[in-house]
Amino acid sequence: MFGRNKEAPSAQETVDQRAAEPEPAAGRAAGKGAPTPRRKDQVAARKRPLVPNDRKAARDASREAMRQERLKTRQALETGDERYLPLRDKGPKRRFVRDVVDARWNVGEFLMIAALLFVVLTFIPNLTLQSLVMMVFWVLLLVVIADSLLLRRSLRRRLTDKFGGPDRGDVWYGVSRALQMRRLRLPKPQVRRGQYPN
């Protein structure tokens, strides 16, 4: 019926067919005919010691690997190498944001210096000078906030034009970078002032 062979194969033909089949490789898992290994047998076969034989050598190797990783990250922060940068600094959008921030003059860069000056000048016992310093500091703080809002707007517009919109955290990344002194920024600035990215 439907292509079924009416004659059953002889016993000799069956033996010949089995002899012609290749033997399964020793490394491969057993197929049908072998019992499925129990879970505890599989777990026992995978067991390895939690502690290496030579703890001191393992600790030294681990320390050296971590030191090499830190060295690569530090060099990447100096040179801007994307492969070894920390996760928060990776990607073309973050690179673009860094270049935009580094190309402009930011008032926030001078906030740290002004705050230090403010602290020193408040120790002078002249009340007129103290109130003048206080007023100048508050004005500077308002200018920094206004500059940060302008930068935020500019970054949103530029990221939308180039990448279709900012990802979460891109704009804040740029604003927080603008508040740092240029020499202290990491990754180091890769562009000069006025050299805006395309």
Backbone as JSON, one array per atom type, in Angstrom:
{
  "sequence": "MFGRNKEAPSAQETVDQRAAEPEPAAGRAAGKGAPTPRRKDQVAARKRPLVPNDRKAARDASREAMRQERLKTRQALETGDERYLPLRDKGPKRRFVRDVVDARWNVGEFLMIAALLFVVLTFIPNLTLQSLVMMVFWVLLLVVIADSLLLRRSLRRRLTDKFGGPDRGDVWYGVSRALQMRRLRLPKPQVRRGQYPN",
  "N": [[0.83, -1.16, 0.0], [0.68, 2.14, -0.9], [3.46, 2.4, -1.83], [4.66, 0.6, -0.2], [6.86, -1.96, 0.54], [6.29, -5.16, -0.5], [7.66, -7.44, 0.05], [9.45, -8.54, 2.81], [12.65, -7.52, 4.05], [15.45, -9.72, 3.96], [17.15, -11.46, 6.63], [19.89, -11.48, 6.28], [20.38, -9.24, 4.63], [19.7, -7.16, 6.39], [21.7, -7.42, 8.35], [23.94, -6.84, 6.77], [23.42, -4.15, 6.12], [23.62, -2.92, 8.64], [26.28, -3.35, 9.21], [27.48, -1.72, 7.35], [26.9, 0.84, 8.29], [28.38, 3.73, 9.79], [30.4, 3.78, 12.78], [29.43, 5.45, 15.78], [31.03, 8.5, 16.83], [33.44, 8.67, 19.47], [33.53, 10.94, 21.07], [31.1, 12.19, 20.82], [27.76, 12.73, 22.05], [25.76, 10.08, 23.24], [23.33, 8.62, 21.18], [20.11, 7.52, 20.39], [19.22, 4.63, 22.2], [21.0, 4.75, 24.25], [20.82, 5.41, 27.71], [19.32, 8.41, 28.97], [21.39, 10.72, 30.56], [21.29, 11.26, 34.08], [20.4, 14.19, 35.96], [22.0, 14.73, 38.22], [24.27, 13.3, 37.59], [25.21, 14.71, 35.37], [25.75, 17.21, 36.53], [27.73, 16.46, 38.34], [29.73, 15.73, 36.56], [30.44, 18.17, 35.53], [31.62, 19.5, 37.6], [34.01, 21.58, 39.15], [36.86, 22.54, 41.03], [36.24, 25.07, 43.46], [38.19, 26.68, 44.45], [41.34, 27.46, 43.19], [44.26, 25.34, 42.68], [46.72, 26.59, 43.31], [46.54, 29.19, 45.17], [47.83, 31.65, 45.58], [49.17, 32.19, 43.16], [46.96, 32.34, 41.48], [45.66, 34.57, 42.57], [47.56, 36.55, 42.11], [47.64, 36.51, 39.31], [45.02, 37.32, 38.77], [45.05, 39.91, 39.86], [46.94, 41.11, 38.2], [45.64, 40.94, 35.72], [43.44, 42.63, 36.23], [44.83, 45.01, 36.66], [45.95, 45.45, 34.15], [43.6, 45.83, 32.69], [42.6, 48.18, 33.88], [44.65, 49.9, 33.14], [44.38, 49.93, 30.35], [41.85, 51.13, 30.18], [42.41, 53.62, 31.31], [44.26, 54.65, 29.46], [42.57, 54.77, 27.27], [40.81, 56.74, 28.12], [42.51, 58.89, 28.01], [43.21, 59.02, 25.3], [40.85, 58.7, 23.87], [40.06, 56.3, 22.75], [37.67, 54.19, 21.57], [37.24, 51.46, 22.1], [38.04, 50.68, 24.68], [36.85, 52.4, 26.43], [34.89, 53.41, 29.31], [31.53, 52.17, 29.84], [29.61, 54.23, 30.01], [30.69, 56.22, 28.41], [30.85, 55.29, 25.85], [30.11, 54.95, 22.33], [28.74, 56.47, 19.32], [27.0, 58.65, 19.68], [27.58, 59.64, 22.25], [30.22, 60.39, 21.83], [29.84, 62.42, 19.97], [28.39, 64.26, 21.54], [30.34, 64.87, 23.47], [32.23, 66.14, 21.81], [30.79, 68.39, 20.93], [30.36, 69.76, 23.35], [33.01, 70.2, 24.16], [33.9, 71.89, 22.17], [32.8, 74.37, 22.6], [32.72, 77.43, 24.57], [32.12, 77.22, 27.94], [30.31, 78.49, 30.65], [30.08, 77.18, 33.0], [32.49, 75.93, 33.46], [34.05, 77.64, 34.91], [32.9, 77.81, 37.34], [33.79, 76.27, 39.54], [36.25, 77.45, 40.2], [35.34, 80.0, 40.85], [33.75, 79.38, 43.06], [35.66, 78.54, 44.9], [37.1, 80.92, 45.21], [35.05, 82.44, 46.26], [34.68, 81.23, 48.78], [37.12, 81.83, 50.01], [37.05, 84.66, 50.02], [34.91, 85.19, 51.7], [35.89, 85.05, 54.23], [37.0, 87.45, 54.8], [36.66, 90.22, 56.93], [35.1, 92.41, 56.12], [31.93, 93.6, 55.7], [30.61, 94.78, 53.53], [32.14, 93.98, 51.33], [31.78, 91.21, 51.57], [29.0, 90.95, 51.08], [28.92, 91.89, 48.46], [30.51, 89.96, 47.15], [28.92, 87.74, 47.62], [26.63, 88.44, 46.12], [27.7, 88.57, 43.52], [28.46, 85.91, 43.21], [25.94, 84.6, 43.25], [24.82, 85.7, 40.94], [26.59, 84.66, 39.03], [26.0, 81.97, 39.36], [23.34, 81.9, 38.41], [23.83, 82.6, 35.74], [25.29, 80.37, 34.94], [23.32, 78.39, 35.13], [21.54, 79.32, 33.15], [23.22, 79.1, 30.9], [23.58, 76.34, 30.87], [20.99, 75.5, 30.29], [20.73, 76.55, 27.71], [22.71, 75.04, 26.42], [21.61, 72.51, 26.73], [19.33, 72.7, 25.11], [20.56, 73.16, 22.64], [22.06, 70.79, 22.34], [19.99, 68.87, 22.2], [18.75, 69.64, 19.79], [20.88, 69.33, 17.94], [21.46, 66.59, 18.23], [19.06, 65.5, 17.38], [19.03, 66.33, 14.71], [21.28, 64.98, 13.69], [21.22, 62.25, 14.62], [18.58, 61.53, 14.87], [17.4, 61.94, 17.29], [17.92, 62.29, 20.87], [19.24, 59.77, 23.08], [18.27, 58.37, 26.25], [19.78, 60.14, 28.81], [21.84, 61.26, 27.29], [21.82, 64.08, 26.92], [22.05, 65.06, 29.54], [24.53, 64.02, 30.11], [26.15, 65.63, 28.51], [25.67, 68.17, 29.66], [26.61, 67.83, 32.28], [29.27, 67.38, 31.72], [29.96, 69.86, 30.73], [30.06, 71.35, 33.03], [32.43, 70.74, 34.19], [35.9, 71.54, 34.64], [37.88, 72.17, 31.78], [40.45, 70.96, 31.6], [40.23, 68.9, 33.4], [38.44, 67.1, 32.41], [37.27, 63.86, 31.56], [36.62, 61.39, 29.19], [39.54, 62.86, 27.71], [39.38, 66.06, 26.06], [38.97, 65.97, 22.53], [38.82, 67.78, 20.54], [39.49, 71.17, 19.46], [38.62, 74.4, 20.83], [35.83, 75.86, 19.28], [35.88, 74.14, 17.15], [33.59, 72.58, 15.95], [31.75, 69.5, 15.65], [30.6, 67.86, 12.62]],
  "CA": [[0.0, 0.0, 0.0], [1.42, 3.39, -1.06], [4.9, 2.22, -1.95], [5.18, -0.31, 0.8], [7.47, -3.12, -0.08], [5.53, -6.34, -0.14], [8.55, -8.45, 0.58], [10.26, -8.1, 3.94], [14.06, -7.79, 3.77], [15.96, -10.93, 4.61], [17.99, -11.21, 7.79], [21.25, -11.22, 5.82], [20.44, -7.85, 4.15], [19.68, -6.3, 7.56], [23.03, -7.48, 8.96], [24.85, -6.13, 5.87], [23.17, -2.71, 6.25], [24.15, -2.47, 9.94], [27.74, -3.38, 9.13], [27.89, -0.6, 6.51], [26.72, 2.1, 9.02], [29.59, 4.11, 10.54], [30.31, 3.75, 14.24], [29.36, 6.81, 16.31], [32.3, 9.0, 17.38], [33.52, 8.48, 20.91], [33.33, 12.21, 21.76], [29.73, 12.68, 20.7], [26.8, 12.2, 23.01], [25.09, 8.88, 22.76], [22.02, 8.9, 20.6], [19.1, 6.59, 20.87], [19.79, 3.37, 22.65], [21.73, 4.97, 25.51], [19.92, 6.1, 28.64], [19.58, 9.83, 29.2], [22.09, 10.88, 31.83], [20.52, 11.95, 35.1], [20.89, 15.53, 36.23], [23.1, 14.75, 39.19], [25.46, 12.82, 36.9], [25.7, 15.81, 34.54], [26.32, 18.22, 37.44], [28.98, 15.92, 38.88], [30.74, 15.75, 35.49], [30.86, 19.56, 35.3], [32.18, 20.09, 38.82], [35.4, 22.0, 39.19], [37.12, 23.09, 42.37], [35.97, 26.5, 43.59], [39.45, 27.34, 44.75], [42.4, 26.85, 42.4], [45.29, 24.63, 43.45], [47.69, 27.56, 43.81], [45.77, 30.42, 45.41], [48.67, 32.84, 45.45], [49.38, 32.44, 41.73], [45.67, 32.77, 40.92], [45.41, 35.94, 43.03], [48.49, 37.42, 41.39], [47.18, 36.59, 37.92], [43.81, 38.13, 38.76], [45.45, 41.31, 40.08], [47.62, 41.59, 37.0], [44.62, 41.13, 34.69], [42.69, 43.84, 36.58], [45.71, 46.16, 36.46], [46.03, 45.67, 32.7], [42.31, 46.38, 32.27], [42.56, 49.58, 34.32], [45.61, 50.65, 32.33], [43.75, 50.13, 29.04], [40.77, 52.11, 30.35], [43.03, 54.93, 31.53], [44.8, 55.12, 28.18], [41.43, 55.11, 26.42], [40.3, 58.04, 28.58], [43.46, 59.9, 27.55], [43.27, 59.11, 23.84], [39.52, 58.63, 23.27], [39.9, 55.01, 22.07], [36.31, 53.72, 21.88], [37.17, 50.05, 22.51], [38.28, 50.46, 26.1], [36.19, 53.43, 27.25], [33.81, 52.91, 30.16], [30.25, 52.04, 29.14], [28.88, 55.51, 29.94], [31.32, 57.09, 27.43], [30.94, 54.62, 24.55], [29.11, 55.15, 21.31], [28.89, 57.67, 18.48], [26.25, 59.79, 20.23], [28.34, 60.22, 23.36], [31.39, 61.05, 21.23], [29.34, 63.66, 19.37], [28.06, 65.17, 22.65], [31.61, 65.35, 24.02], [32.85, 67.08, 20.88], [30.02, 69.64, 20.94], [30.63, 70.45, 24.62], [34.41, 70.62, 24.2], [34.14, 72.92, 21.17], [32.25, 75.67, 23.01], [33.09, 78.0, 25.86], [31.05, 76.98, 28.91], [30.46, 79.29, 31.86], [30.17, 76.25, 34.11], [33.89, 75.56, 33.7], [34.66, 78.59, 35.85], [32.13, 77.8, 38.59], [34.61, 75.72, 40.61], [37.22, 78.48, 40.59], [34.58, 81.07, 41.51], [33.32, 78.9, 44.38], [36.85, 78.58, 45.76], [37.33, 82.34, 45.48], [33.95, 82.86, 47.13], [34.95, 80.74, 50.13], [38.25, 82.6, 50.55], [36.66, 86.06, 50.24], [33.93, 85.32, 52.79], [36.6, 85.16, 55.51], [37.39, 88.85, 55.01], [35.65, 90.75, 57.85], [34.38, 93.55, 55.57], [30.57, 93.18, 55.35], [30.28, 95.26, 52.18], [32.81, 93.07, 50.39], [31.12, 89.91, 51.66], [27.71, 90.99, 50.38], [29.21, 92.03, 47.03], [30.96, 88.64, 46.7], [27.73, 86.87, 47.63], [25.77, 88.8, 44.99], [28.39, 88.16, 42.29], [28.39, 84.45, 43.12], [24.58, 84.23, 42.86], [24.66, 86.07, 39.52], [27.34, 83.66, 38.27], [25.23, 80.72, 39.42], [22.21, 82.05, 37.48], [24.38, 82.56, 34.38], [25.64, 78.96, 34.67], [22.05, 77.68, 34.88], [21.06, 79.74, 31.83], [24.12, 78.5, 29.91], [23.28, 74.9, 30.83], [19.72, 75.33, 29.57], [21.01, 76.77, 26.28], [23.45, 73.87, 25.96], [20.64, 71.41, 26.67], [18.51, 72.91, 23.91], [21.44, 72.99, 21.48], [22.37, 69.36, 22.21], [18.78, 68.17, 21.71], [18.56, 69.96, 18.37], [21.96, 68.72, 17.15], [21.3, 65.13, 18.25], [17.9, 65.18, 16.54], [19.43, 66.5, 13.31], [22.28, 64.0, 13.26], [20.92, 60.85, 14.97], [17.14, 61.29, 14.98], [16.95, 62.2, 18.65], [18.85, 61.84, 21.91], [18.88, 58.66, 23.96], [18.15, 58.79, 27.64], [21.04, 60.44, 29.47], [22.81, 61.92, 26.42], [21.85, 65.52, 27.16], [22.6, 65.28, 30.88], [25.96, 63.71, 29.99], [26.8, 66.84, 27.98], [25.57, 69.28, 30.63], [27.52, 67.56, 33.4], [30.63, 67.56, 31.2], [30.18, 71.3, 30.59], [30.3, 71.93, 34.35], [33.78, 70.38, 34.62], [36.98, 72.31, 34.02], [38.31, 71.49, 30.55], [41.63, 70.13, 31.85], [39.89, 67.76, 34.25], [37.43, 66.24, 31.77], [37.65, 62.53, 31.08], [37.77, 61.34, 28.31], [40.15, 64.16, 27.39], [38.82, 66.68, 24.84], [39.63, 65.59, 21.29], [38.68, 68.9, 19.6], [39.82, 72.49, 20.0], [37.46, 75.29, 20.96], [35.37, 76.36, 17.99], [35.96, 73.06, 16.16], [32.37, 71.82, 16.16], [31.61, 68.33, 14.76], [29.59, 68.01, 11.55]],
  "C": [[0.88, 1.24, 0.0], [2.93, 3.18, -0.99], [5.5, 1.29, -0.91], [5.7, -1.54, 0.11], [6.75, -4.36, 0.41], [6.42, -7.4, 0.49], [9.37, -7.86, 1.72], [11.72, -8.39, 3.63], [14.53, -9.01, 4.55], [16.88, -10.54, 5.76], [19.41, -10.86, 7.36], [21.4, -9.77, 5.34], [20.46, -6.88, 5.33], [21.05, -6.26, 8.23], [24.03, -6.7, 8.11], [24.68, -4.61, 6.0], [23.76, -2.18, 7.56], [25.67, -2.43, 9.92], [28.26, -2.19, 8.33], [27.75, 0.75, 7.24], [27.98, 2.44, 9.78], [29.33, 4.07, 12.04], [30.21, 5.19, 14.76], [30.7, 7.2, 16.94], [32.27, 8.91, 18.89], [33.19, 9.77, 21.66], [31.89, 12.68, 21.74], [28.84, 12.04, 21.73], [26.1, 11.0, 22.39], [23.71, 9.24, 22.25], [20.99, 7.97, 21.2], [19.79, 5.29, 21.27], [20.6, 3.53, 23.92], [20.8, 5.73, 26.44], [20.32, 7.57, 28.78], [20.28, 9.99, 30.54], [21.23, 11.66, 32.82], [21.17, 13.28, 35.41], [22.09, 15.53, 37.18], [24.38, 14.21, 38.57], [26.07, 13.93, 36.04], [26.37, 16.88, 35.4], [27.66, 17.74, 37.98], [30.09, 15.95, 37.82], [31.26, 17.16, 35.25], [31.56, 20.18, 36.5], [33.65, 20.4, 38.65], [35.66, 22.56, 40.58], [36.88, 24.6, 42.38], [37.25, 27.28, 43.8], [40.53, 26.67, 43.91], [43.45, 26.2, 43.29], [46.3, 25.6, 44.08], [47.0, 28.91, 43.97], [46.59, 31.67, 45.16], [48.89, 33.19, 43.98], [48.09, 32.93, 41.08], [45.37, 34.21, 41.31], [46.31, 36.92, 42.28], [48.07, 37.6, 39.93], [45.94, 37.46, 37.8], [44.14, 39.61, 38.94], [46.11, 41.89, 38.84], [46.62, 41.84, 35.87], [43.81, 42.4, 34.96], [43.53, 45.09, 36.35], [45.83, 46.5, 34.97], [44.74, 46.29, 32.18], [42.19, 47.85, 32.66], [43.49, 50.45, 33.49], [45.04, 50.93, 30.94], [42.66, 51.19, 29.12], [41.35, 53.51, 30.53], [43.6, 55.5, 30.24], [43.68, 55.51, 27.23], [40.84, 56.46, 26.83], [41.23, 59.17, 28.14], [43.37, 60.12, 26.05], [41.91, 59.11, 23.16], [39.27, 57.34, 22.5], [38.58, 54.37, 22.51], [36.27, 52.3, 22.46], [37.24, 49.86, 24.01], [37.66, 51.53, 26.99], [35.17, 52.78, 28.18], [32.48, 52.96, 29.4], [29.53, 53.37, 29.0], [29.44, 56.43, 28.87], [31.34, 56.5, 26.02], [29.84, 55.06, 23.61], [29.28, 56.45, 20.55], [28.14, 58.88, 19.02], [27.02, 60.45, 21.36], [29.59, 60.94, 22.84], [30.98, 62.4, 20.65], [29.04, 64.69, 20.46], [29.34, 65.73, 23.26], [32.25, 66.39, 23.12], [32.12, 68.42, 20.85], [30.34, 70.44, 22.21], [32.06, 70.98, 24.65], [34.72, 71.74, 23.21], [33.66, 74.29, 21.61], [32.83, 76.12, 24.34], [31.91, 77.81, 26.79], [31.32, 77.79, 30.17], [30.65, 78.37, 33.06], [31.59, 75.81, 34.44], [34.51, 76.41, 34.81], [33.95, 78.6, 37.2], [32.97, 77.29, 39.76], [35.62, 76.75, 41.12], [36.51, 79.6, 41.35], [34.14, 80.64, 42.9], [34.49, 78.92, 45.36], [37.17, 80.02, 46.17], [36.3, 82.87, 46.46], [34.22, 82.45, 48.58], [36.08, 81.55, 50.78], [37.82, 84.03, 50.91], [35.63, 86.23, 51.35], [34.61, 85.41, 54.15], [37.08, 86.58, 55.79], [36.3, 89.52, 55.85], [34.86, 91.96, 57.33], [33.0, 93.1, 55.08], [30.17, 93.62, 53.95], [30.88, 94.34, 51.13], [32.15, 91.69, 50.41], [29.8, 89.91, 50.91], [27.9, 91.15, 48.88], [29.64, 90.68, 46.44], [29.78, 87.68, 46.62], [26.84, 87.15, 46.42], [26.4, 88.36, 43.66], [28.31, 86.64, 42.12], [27.0, 83.99, 42.69], [24.32, 84.57, 41.39], [25.38, 85.04, 38.64], [26.58, 82.33, 38.24], [24.03, 80.77, 38.46], [22.68, 82.0, 36.02], [24.75, 81.12, 34.0], [24.38, 78.16, 34.37], [21.51, 78.03, 33.5], [21.91, 79.12, 30.72], [23.85, 77.0, 29.76], [21.98, 74.63, 30.09], [19.91, 75.56, 28.07], [21.76, 75.58, 25.69], [22.51, 72.68, 25.79], [19.81, 71.5, 25.39], [19.34, 72.66, 22.65], [21.77, 71.51, 21.25], [21.18, 68.58, 21.68], [18.6, 68.39, 20.22], [19.62, 69.26, 17.52], [21.83, 67.19, 17.1], [20.11, 64.7, 17.39], [18.27, 65.3, 15.07], [20.35, 65.38, 12.85], [21.85, 62.55, 13.48], [19.43, 60.55, 15.07], [16.61, 61.46, 16.39], [17.92, 61.68, 19.68], [18.32, 60.6, 22.63], [18.8, 59.19, 25.38], [19.55, 58.99, 28.23], [22.06, 61.16, 28.6], [22.95, 63.4, 26.74], [22.45, 65.81, 28.53], [24.1, 64.98, 30.9], [26.72, 64.95, 29.5], [26.79, 67.98, 28.97], [26.53, 69.05, 31.79], [28.98, 67.7, 32.96], [30.95, 69.05, 31.08], [30.48, 71.96, 31.93], [31.7, 71.6, 34.88], [34.8, 71.29, 33.94], [37.55, 71.5, 32.85], [39.49, 70.56, 30.79], [41.3, 68.87, 32.63], [38.89, 66.8, 33.61], [38.04, 64.91, 31.34], [36.45, 61.94, 30.37], [38.26, 62.75, 27.95], [39.51, 64.74, 26.13], [39.65, 66.33, 23.61], [39.56, 66.7, 20.24], [39.09, 70.19, 20.29], [38.55, 73.31, 20.11], [37.12, 75.85, 19.58], [35.37, 75.31, 16.9], [34.77, 72.13, 16.35], [32.31, 70.63, 15.21], [30.52, 68.58, 13.72], [28.31, 67.33, 11.91]]
}
